[in-house]
Amino acid sequence: MRAVICKTFPAYTFEMVDLMPMTRVIEIYASAEWLAEEEKKLIDKASRRRQ
């Protein structure tokens, strides 16, 4: 989870994530996963238009 959070949101460091309560980490992780899925949808949509 930490790696996904830090990769998606560069302002977070492993040290910052380690100090957060687990409920907050889970919320941020869910946001990172949602954002990755939305970006994938946009990329897929753009590549279909190019064809």
N, C-alpha and C positions, 0 to 999 in steps of 0.2 A: 504494500500500500504506500509506503513512504516513497518509493522510487517513482510511482505513478504520480503522486502529488507533486513531488519536486520537479519532475520532468514537465508536467502540465503547467504548473504555476511556479516559475523560477524564483519568485520572491520568497518562497518557503525553502528552508534548509532542513536537512535531516535532524539537526539539533533542535530546530524550532518545532518540528513535528513530534519529536520525542517528548518535548515538554508539554504538549497539548493533551487535554483529556481525550480518552478514546472516543467518546461520542463526537467530539469535534473532528477528530481525524476521519471518522467514518463519514461525516457530512461532507468534508472536503473531498474525500476519495470518491464519493458518489457524484459530486459535481464534476470532478475530473473525468470520470467515466462517461457521464452525460455529454460533456463537452467533446470528448473524443468521438463519440457516436455521431453527434451533430456535424462535426467536421468531416467525418467519413461520408455522411449523406451528401454534403455539399460537394465534396470531391467527386463522388460517384455521379451526381447530377451534372456537374460541369463536364466530366469526361464523356457522358452520353450525348451532350449537346455538340461536342466537337466531332463526333462520328458522323 
